[in-house]
Amino acid sequence: MSYLQLQGVEKVFGEVRVIKGVDLKIEKGEFVVFVGPSGCGKSTLLRMIAGLTEIDTGKLVLDGRDITRLPSSKRDLAMVFQSYALYPHMSVFDNMSFALRLANVDKAVIQQKVGRAAEILNLTKYLDRTPRELSGGQRQRVAIGRAIVRAPKVFLFDEPLSNLDAALRGQTRVEIAKLHRDLGATTIYVTHDQVEAMTLADRVVVLRDGEIEQVGSPLELYDRPANQFVAQFIGMPQMNIIDTAALPAVNSAVGNGAGHDGFVGVRPENVLVRPAGTGQLAGSVELVESLGSNTLIHAKVAGAGPEGVQKGVQIVAAQNTRTRLRPGDPIGLDIVPSSFHLFNRQGQTVARAR
């Protein structure tokens, strides 16, 4: 039996079904990330697991025990919020030990647990400070430490890095990954940032409109997306999605002849820039993004018919070398063989390259 099971879980607000019969099994020690666009229901689903939002239909089972109707304080879960939720007048030590003191845990045990958590999170020298004397990253680590001292069965993270700047997000993401590895704790993590999902997760759960689109390891979702939505959501920069009606030549470029009526998906790293007059597709440079270690080249390829020629089809190529190309330069494009995905008009995967 799986460690944590969601069985037909639903949530309705008024006449709107926000969570639509979610079934999910999470194993002990797994790091599972819920990811999806804003409004997809990922935070609501996490709050339902935590007991902060009531489950209307379905069942939640943790370690063989039905906890569907238990209050959050009885579920043996610990949640880390986006907003830190620290008591401003309390020291770091008091914030981290608050739940243990409420439970009348022995003072020596509290000292030992808080000291250990502070050591893990590099907070030992800040235990006497108040939250206002800490940086945003340090406050988030205090919130994580408060969860650690409770030794819960499952850690729940609700977009914990969204209030941090880019540098701190990267640093704290690494710390969370190390923390999970050291503690071996079961973790559910909510984010809208697919980079966090790809780098942290054992398995990623992609949500859209209250339903699960696909579950799998980060690379499974990247290499074998179930549909166009997952294909475009996972990966940065996004997969190129090319309408075969607007650019019929793309079928020949991927070696599919002229038989596919739908969409062709190609990752930017599988689009190769060639000199003008060569390559399978002819286009021109619209924008060059030089990122230091790699370069993104946004190209426009003339499409079918007067409207297609005028508007053009946008294709992004990613390369790990620098370029002298400038906007307006003519170029050719090749698509790496066996690197494409075919989607039908409904956005479902119908074929992928082997």
Order of alpha helices (4+ residues) and beta strands (2+ residues): beta-beta-beta-alpha-beta-beta-beta-alpha-alpha-alpha-beta-alpha-beta-alpha-beta-beta-alpha-alpha-beta-alpha-beta-beta-beta-beta-alpha-beta-beta-beta-beta
